[in-house]
Amino acid sequence: MSRPEYIKTYKDLAMQEMERTGIPASITLAQGILESGDGNSTLARRGNNHFGIKCHDWKGKSIRNDDDTRNECFRKYKSVEESYSDHSDFLTSSSRYKELFIYKPDDYKAWAKGLKKAGYATSPTYAEALIRVIEENELYQYDRQVLAGTGAGHKGKPVYDLTEYAGSRKAYYNNRVKYVLAREGDSFYSLSEELDLFQWQLPKYNDLPANKIFTEGEKVYLQPKRNKAEVGKNTHIVKEGETLQSISQLYAIKLDKLAQRNQLAPDAALSPGQEILLRGKVKGAKTSISAPKIEIREEEPEEEFIIEFDPGE
């Protein structure tokens, strides 16, 4: 596959992910181009992995390939669409990349430098390489299409309004719920005063105590969260230190609804690797809040082994 063919094939996917998560389509495409060798790498061809994402806490199928060390574990996907979606979820769900979402969605240079700073790739020239690919192929045009409301799947209504603010702060959306990013030391009281809201609103909307003091970059929802996650986000695998409350903030789901869906108490202790339902129902759900049995996938994860050196990776 040539580079123009790659761009033509996957530009709509990149724009759809920008519409869904706010990650610039230009950045997604440029990363896909670099990480997959225009879709021609072994990981891309045999594992549909276009972004070089390693297994980490992945519970799905995997594929082995040489990268920084020999025989490393990489995620294997059923389709390229799943790879693009997981790339977006990987960036939005990791605290390592939370500062990226402070940048404007059309500031691809800031995003490229932010990805390098956050450690997405080990190459010292990763940011420059992304910017070069974007500018040589004019990938920024796809950011502009999304921002103008003319991207894939939209009918003329802008998805992101660069002039939309809440008070003096840029406003964002997650699961169609409006939020701002906290500054170090913000409180519900200070935010309520700044945004002209009643004192009870923000604690209720965010399922947090009224005396909460925020750290830089935390999401603060300005509207009630929803009863379930957006389409395509069905489950979440618990990471060390996560709680139902933190997961509810990550996906903009009401804490009580998330707890009910999983037959858990809102303050229930979670274990790393535990699967939390974000949509749908627990199989065999009962009226009690005993530990649920989430349906186990019929097909066990498989590993495919590839011993290969990819030049330049």
C-alpha positions in Angstrom: 0.0 0.0 0.0 1.3 3.4 -0.9 1.1 6.5 1.4 -1.6 8.2 -0.7 -3.6 4.9 -0.7 -3.3 4.7 3.1 -4.5 8.2 3.5 -7.4 7.7 1.2 -8.4 4.4 2.9 -8.2 5.6 6.5 -8.9 9.3 6.5 -12.6 8.8 7.3 -11.7 6.6 10.2 -9.4 9.2 11.6 -12.0 11.9 11.3 -14.6 9.7 13.0 -12.3 9.2 15.9 -11.7 13.0 16.1 -15.4 13.5 16.2 -15.7 10.9 19.0 -12.7 11.8 21.2 -11.2 15.1 20.0 -7.8 13.6 19.0 -6.8 15.5 15.8 -7.4 13.4 12.7 -4.0 14.6 11.3 -2.2 13.1 14.4 -4.1 9.8 14.2 -3.3 9.4 10.5 0.4 10.5 10.9 0.9 8.0 13.7 -0.8 5.3 11.7 1.5 6.0 8.8 4.7 6.0 10.8 3.8 3.1 13.2 2.5 0.8 10.4 4.8 1.7 7.6 1.8 2.9 5.5 -0.1 -0.3 6.5 2.7 -2.6 5.3 4.3 -3.7 8.5 3.9 -7.2 9.8 2.0 -5.9 12.8 -0.4 -4.1 10.5 -0.8 -7.0 8.0 -1.1 -9.9 10.5 -2.4 -8.2 13.6 -4.3 -5.1 12.2 -2.2 -3.1 14.7 -1.5 0.3 13.1 -0.2 2.1 16.1 2.4 -0.2 17.7 0.4 -0.5 20.9 1.9 -3.1 23.2 -0.2 -5.5 25.3 0.1 -3.8 28.7 -3.2 -4.9 30.4 -4.7 -6.1 27.2 -7.1 -9.2 27.5 -7.6 -9.8 23.9 -5.5 -11.7 21.3 -1.8 -10.8 20.9 1.0 -11.0 18.5 4.8 -11.2 19.1 7.3 -9.0 17.3 10.7 -7.5 17.9 10.7 -3.8 18.9 12.8 -2.2 21.7 13.6 -5.8 22.8 13.1 -9.1 21.1 9.7 -11.0 21.0 7.6 -8.2 22.6 3.8 -8.6 23.1 1.6 -6.4 20.9 -2.2 -6.1 20.7 -3.9 -8.0 17.9 -7.2 -6.7 16.5 -10.1 -8.2 14.5 -10.0 -5.2 12.1 -8.3 -1.9 11.4 -11.3 -0.1 12.7 -10.8 -1.7 16.1 -7.2 -0.6 16.0 -8.1 3.0 15.4 -10.8 2.9 18.1 -8.4 1.4 20.6 -5.7 3.9 19.8 -8.2 6.7 20.7 -9.2 4.9 23.9 -5.6 4.3 24.8 -4.8 8.0 24.7 -8.0 9.2 26.4 -7.9 6.6 29.3 -4.2 7.0 30.3 -3.2 9.7 32.8 0.1 9.8 30.9 -1.6 11.5 28.0 -4.1 13.7 29.8 -2.2 16.9 29.1 -2.7 16.4 25.4 -6.3 17.3 25.7 -5.5 20.8 26.9 -4.3 21.6 23.4 -6.6 22.8 20.7 -7.8 20.1 18.3 -6.3 21.8 15.3 -2.9 22.4 16.9 -1.2 19.3 15.5 2.3 20.6 16.3 1.5 20.8 20.1 0.0 17.3 19.9 3.0 15.9 18.2 5.4 17.4 20.7 3.1 16.3 23.6 3.1 12.7 22.4 6.8 12.7 22.3 7.1 14.3 25.8 4.6 11.8 27.2 6.8 8.9 25.9 4.6 7.4 23.1 7.7 6.6 21.1 11.4 6.3 22.0 12.7 8.1 18.8 14.1 11.5 19.7 12.8 12.9 16.4 9.2 11.4 16.8 7.5 14.8 17.0 9.4 16.2 14.0 8.6 13.1 12.0 4.8 13.4 12.8 4.8 17.1 11.8 6.7 16.4 8.6 4.2 13.7 7.5 1.3 15.9 8.3 2.6 18.9 6.4 4.0 17.0 3.4 0.6 15.3 3.0 -1.6 18.2 4.1 -3.3 16.0 6.7 -4.3 19.1 8.7 -7.2 19.5 6.1 -9.0 16.6 7.8 -8.9 18.4 11.2 -10.4 21.5 9.5 -13.2 19.4 8.0 -14.2 18.0 11.3 -14.0 21.4 13.0 -16.2 22.8 10.2 -18.7 20.0 10.6 -17.9 18.5 7.1 -16.0 15.5 8.3 -17.0 11.8 7.8 -20.5 11.1 9.2 -21.6 14.7 9.9 -24.1 16.9 8.3 -22.8 20.5 8.5 -22.9 21.0 12.3 -19.4 21.7 13.7 -18.3 19.1 16.2 -15.9 21.4 18.1 -16.5 25.1 18.4 -13.1 26.6 19.1 -14.8 29.7 20.5 -16.9 27.7 23.0 -15.9 28.5 26.6 -17.2 28.0 30.1 -16.2 31.2 31.9 -12.6 31.7 30.8 -12.0 28.0 30.2 -12.2 26.0 27.0 -15.1 23.5 27.1 -14.9 19.9 25.9 -17.3 17.0 25.6 -17.1 13.4 26.7 -20.1 11.0 26.0 -21.9 14.2 25.0 -21.4 15.7 28.5 -19.8 19.1 28.7 -16.7 19.5 30.9 -13.7 21.7 31.7 -10.2 20.8 32.8 -9.4 21.8 36.4 -6.4 23.9 37.3 -4.2 23.0 40.3 -6.0 23.9 43.5 -9.5 24.4 42.0 -12.4 23.6 44.3 -16.1 23.1 43.6 -16.7 26.4 45.4 -14.2 28.4 43.3 -15.5 26.7 40.1 -19.1 27.4 41.0 -18.3 31.0 41.6 -16.3 31.3 38.3 -18.9 29.5 36.2 -22.0 31.0 37.9 -23.4 27.7 39.0 -25.2 26.7 42.2 -23.0 25.2 44.9 -24.8 21.8 44.8 -24.5 21.3 41.0 -20.9 20.3 40.5 -20.5 17.9 43.4 -23.7 16.2 42.2 -22.7 16.1 38.6 -19.3 14.7 39.4 -20.2 12.2 42.2 -17.6 13.8 44.4 -17.6 15.3 47.9 -18.2 19.1 48.1 -14.7 19.7 49.7 -12.8 18.1 46.8 -9.6 19.9 45.7 -8.6 19.2 42.2 -5.2 18.6 40.5 -4.2 20.0 37.1 -6.0 18.4 34.2 -8.9 16.6 36.0 -12.2 16.6 34.3 -15.0 18.6 35.9 -18.4 17.9 34.4 -20.8 20.9 34.1 -23.8 18.7 33.2 -25.3 15.5 34.6 -23.4 12.4 33.3 -25.2 9.7 31.4 -26.6 6.3 32.4 -24.2 4.4 30.2 -21.1 4.8 28.0 -21.2 5.8 24.4 -21.7 3.2 21.7 -18.6 1.0 21.2 -17.3 1.3 24.8 -18.8 -1.8 26.4 -16.4 -2.8 29.1 -13.4 -1.4 31.1 -10.6 -3.5 32.5 -9.7 -2.1 36.0 -6.2 -0.8 36.5 -4.3 -0.5 39.7 -5.8 2.2 42.0 -9.0 2.7 40.0 -12.4 3.0 41.6 -15.9 3.0 40.3 -15.9 6.7 40.8 -12.8 7.3 38.7 -14.2 5.0 36.0 -17.5 6.9 36.0 -15.5 10.1 35.4 -13.5 8.5 32.7 -16.6 7.6 30.6 -19.0 10.3 31.9 -21.4 7.7 33.5 -23.4 8.4 36.7 -21.7 6.5 39.5 -25.0 5.0 40.9 -25.9 3.7 37.4 -22.5 2.2 36.9 -22.7 0.5 40.3 -26.2 -0.8 39.6 -25.1 -2.1 36.2 -22.4 -4.2 37.7 -24.3 -5.2 40.9 -21.7 -3.5 43.1 -21.8 -0.9 45.9 -20.6 2.5 44.7 -17.6 2.3 47.1 -16.8 -1.4 46.3 -13.1 -2.3 46.2 -12.0 -3.2 42.7 -9.2 -5.5 41.6 -6.7 -5.0 38.7 -7.9 -7.0 35.8 -11.6 -6.9 36.8 -14.0 -6.3 34.0 -16.6 -3.5 34.5 -19.6 -3.3 32.3 -20.2 0.2 30.8 -23.2 -0.8 28.7 -25.6 -3.7 28.6 -26.4 -6.1 31.4 -24.5 -8.6 33.5 -25.3 -12.1 32.4 -27.7 -13.8 34.8 -28.2 -10.5 36.8 -30.1 -10.8 40.1 -31.6 -8.2 42.3 -28.9 -8.5 45.0 -25.6 -6.7 44.8 -23.5 -9.9 45.1 -20.5 -10.1 42.9 -21.6 -10.3 39.2 -20.5 -12.9 36.7 -19.7 -11.1 33.5 -20.0 -13.3 30.5 -16.7 -14.9 29.6 -15.7 -14.8 25.9 -15.9 -18.1 24.3 -12.6 -17.7 22.5 -9.5 -17.5 24.6 -6.8 -15.0 23.7 -4.2 -16.4 21.4 -0.7 -15.3 20.7 1.0 -15.3 17.4 4.8 -15.3 17.3 6.7 -13.3 14.8 10.5 -13.0 14.9 11.4 -10.0 12.7 13.4 -6.8 12.8 11.6 -3.8 11.3 14.2 -1.3 10.1 13.7 2.1 11.6 11.4 1.0 14.4 
